[in-house]
Amino acid sequence: MSRRPARRKGSPTAVGDLIGRVLGELGLEGVARSHEIGEKWEEVVGAQVAAHCRPLGLRGEVLEIEVDSPVWSQQLQMRKPELLAALGRNFGRHAPRELRFQVGYARGRRGAGRRLE
């Protein structure tokens, strides 16, 4: 006779909310930070900026960002202090300290980015 697992009581939790917590518990804080930044990217940088770039991941304290054109890469390079400040407001001491931009993002392509760290 097989036993059924006990059901947990309480409200369900979104899988996206659990990923960061689980990664942190596994000692993968950098991956957890990358995930959290990716989840809040549009909220942090705004819809217009988010339409032209996406975070790839963290390499130490450097957030690598893929941008859809050289023009936007240059624009974001000039706005780097503003973007770092927004990241700092949202992530505090866990915010990246530097941004690195690379051209190659094709809008609408999902899951094609590589994860760092």
Stockholm file with secondary structure:
# STOCKHOLM 1.0

chainA/1-117         MSRRPARRKGSPTAVGDLIGRVLGELGLEGVARSHEIGEKWEEVVGAQVAAHCRPLGLRGEVLEIEVDSPVWSQQLQMRKPELLAALGRNFGRHAPRELRFQVGYARGRRGAGRRLE
#=GR chainA/1-117 SS CCCCCCCCCSCCCCHHHHHHHHHHHTTCHHHHHHHHHHHHHHHHHCHHHHTTEEEEEEETTEEEEEESCHHHHHHHHHTHHHHHHHHHHHHGGGSCSEEEEEECCCTTCCSCSCCCC
#=GC SS_cons         CCCCCCCCCSCCCCHHHHHHHHHHHTTCHHHHHHHHHHHHHHHHHCHHHHTTEEEEEEETTEEEEEESCHHHHHHHHHTHHHHHHHHHHHHGGGSCSEEEEEECCCTTCCSCSCCCC
//
